[in-house]
Amino acid sequence: MLRVAMNILAALLLVIVGLAVTVYIASGGQSNKGLFGDEAWTSLHQADGEPGDMDQPLDPQISGITASNPYCYVSDPSRGVCAINWRWIQVLGAPAANINYLTIEIDGRRRANYRGFFDTSIQVQSGMNGEGFKVACGPPGENADNDPVYGFTYSYRLKAEDSANAIATVSSSVRCPGVTVITNLFLPALNIQD
């Protein structure tokens, strides 16, 4: 009996998802305008031009990306490996728009990609990134300020897009602690006889 009920629920879920995808495709990917019309955007957003001028609707925009300050810590001191992470990152979509994705790039390399599924926001906690994103710490003083405490500096970019194709980005940089990697060189004992 339980198996039959589970099969029925699974079939209903597939039908609902199929209908949602069909409506989205039929609206040309503009699900927010198909549901609420252009007038809803006019009343929700200030139009370009003078204050109070509501003749033209604005394109919907992502409400914003907010994040804690990134931090970099020594993950493996014997190899000079650090990890970059955030305590939290949050993306809020515009009214009636869903978040498609959030990407994290470090020094131009995509390191993480989070996708939304009919979500109006995405929240990423530090544990979702594992121990963080591995980078080389760099030797002490190897930075623009020649600060002996820090090693390499890495640029990062957080980028999000919603279902209305609005894009928001946050860019900055984070400094990692400097680490001196000591390698031991072991030479074999040679027994030289004349």
C-alpha positions in Angstrom: 0.0 0.0 0.0 2.8 2.4 0.9 4.6 1.6 -2.3 1.5 2.4 -4.4 1.1 5.7 -2.5 4.7 6.6 -3.2 4.4 5.8 -6.9 1.3 8.0 -7.1 3.1 10.9 -5.4 6.1 10.5 -7.7 3.9 10.6 -10.8 2.1 13.7 -9.5 5.4 15.4 -8.9 6.6 14.6 -12.4 3.4 16.0 -13.9 3.7 19.2 -11.8 7.3 19.8 -12.8 6.5 19.0 -16.4 3.7 21.6 -16.4 6.0 24.2 -14.8 8.7 23.7 -17.4 6.1 23.8 -20.2 4.7 27.1 -18.9 8.2 28.5 -18.6 9.2 27.5 -22.1 5.9 28.7 -23.6 6.5 32.1 -22.0 9.9 32.3 -23.6 11.7 32.1 -20.4 10.0 35.2 -19.0 8.0 33.5 -16.3 7.7 36.6 -14.2 6.2 38.7 -17.0 3.9 35.9 -18.0 2.5 35.7 -14.5 2.3 39.3 -13.5 2.5 41.4 -16.7 4.7 44.5 -17.3 2.4 46.6 -15.1 3.6 44.8 -12.0 7.2 45.8 -12.7 6.1 49.4 -13.2 4.5 49.5 -9.8 7.3 47.6 -8.0 10.3 49.5 -9.5 11.0 53.2 -10.1 11.2 53.9 -13.8 14.2 55.6 -15.5 13.9 59.3 -15.6 12.5 61.8 -13.1 11.3 60.7 -9.6 7.7 59.7 -9.9 7.9 59.1 -13.6 6.4 55.7 -14.1 6.0 55.7 -17.9 8.5 52.9 -18.6 9.0 49.8 -16.5 12.5 49.0 -15.3 14.1 45.7 -16.0 13.9 43.6 -12.9 17.1 43.4 -10.9 18.5 41.0 -8.3 18.0 42.5 -5.0 21.6 41.9 -4.0 24.4 39.7 -3.0 25.5 40.0 0.6 28.4 38.0 2.1 30.5 37.9 5.2 34.1 39.0 4.7 36.1 36.2 3.1 38.9 34.6 5.2 42.0 32.7 4.3 43.7 30.2 6.6 46.5 27.8 6.5 45.1 24.4 5.6 48.3 22.4 5.2 51.4 24.2 6.5 53.8 21.4 5.4 52.9 22.1 1.7 52.0 25.8 2.0 48.4 25.3 1.2 45.7 27.7 2.3 41.9 27.7 2.0 39.6 30.6 1.2 36.0 30.6 2.5 33.1 32.7 3.6 31.0 32.3 6.7 27.9 32.9 4.6 26.8 34.2 1.2 23.2 35.2 0.4 21.6 36.1 -2.9 18.1 37.6 -3.0 16.1 37.7 -6.2 13.9 40.5 -7.5 10.2 40.1 -6.7 8.6 37.3 -8.8 12.1 36.2 -10.0 13.9 33.0 -9.2 17.7 32.7 -8.7 19.2 30.6 -11.5 22.8 30.3 -10.2 25.5 31.7 -7.9 29.1 31.2 -8.9 32.3 31.8 -7.0 35.5 32.6 -8.9 38.9 33.0 -7.4 41.6 34.6 -9.6 39.4 34.1 -12.6 38.8 30.4 -12.1 35.3 29.1 -11.3 35.6 27.3 -8.0 31.9 26.7 -7.2 28.5 26.8 -8.9 25.3 26.7 -6.9 22.0 26.4 -8.8 18.5 27.3 -7.7 15.4 25.4 -8.5 12.4 27.8 -8.3 14.2 29.5 -5.3 13.9 33.3 -4.7 17.1 33.2 -2.7 20.2 31.2 -2.3 22.1 30.9 1.0 25.5 29.3 1.2 27.0 28.5 4.6 30.8 27.9 5.0 30.3 24.1 5.5 28.8 23.8 2.0 32.3 24.7 0.6 34.0 21.9 2.6 37.2 23.1 4.1 37.2 26.0 1.6 38.9 26.6 -1.8 42.5 25.5 -1.8 45.1 28.0 -2.9 48.9 28.5 -2.4 49.6 30.6 0.7 52.7 32.2 -0.7 55.9 33.1 1.2 55.8 35.9 3.8 56.0 39.4 2.3 55.0 38.2 -1.2 52.2 40.8 -1.6 51.8 44.4 -2.8 52.4 45.9 0.6 55.5 43.6 1.3 53.8 42.8 4.6 55.7 40.0 6.3 52.6 38.5 7.8 50.8 37.9 4.5 51.6 35.8 1.4 49.6 35.9 -1.8 46.5 38.1 -2.4 43.7 36.5 -4.4 40.9 38.4 -6.2 37.4 36.8 -6.1 34.0 37.4 -7.7 30.6 36.3 -6.7 28.2 36.3 -9.6 24.4 35.6 -9.6 21.7 35.6 -12.2 18.0 35.4 -11.8 15.2 34.1 -14.1 14.7 37.6 -15.5 18.4 37.5 -16.7 19.4 40.2 -14.3 23.0 39.7 -13.1 24.7 40.9 -9.9 28.4 40.7 -9.0 30.5 41.4 -6.0 34.3 41.6 -6.5 37.2 42.2 -4.1 40.3 40.4 -2.8 41.5 38.4 0.2 45.0 38.0 1.6 46.4 34.7 2.8 48.9 34.2 5.6 52.5 33.9 4.5 54.0 30.4 5.0 57.6 29.3 4.6 57.7 25.7 3.5 60.8 24.0 4.8 61.9 21.0 2.8 64.4 18.6 4.3 67.0 17.3 2.0 68.2 13.9 3.0 71.3 12.7 1.3 72.3 9.1 1.4 75.3 8.2 3.4 78.1 7.3 1.0 80.8 4.9 2.0 83.8 5.8 -0.2 86.7 3.4 0.0 90.1 3.8 -1.6 
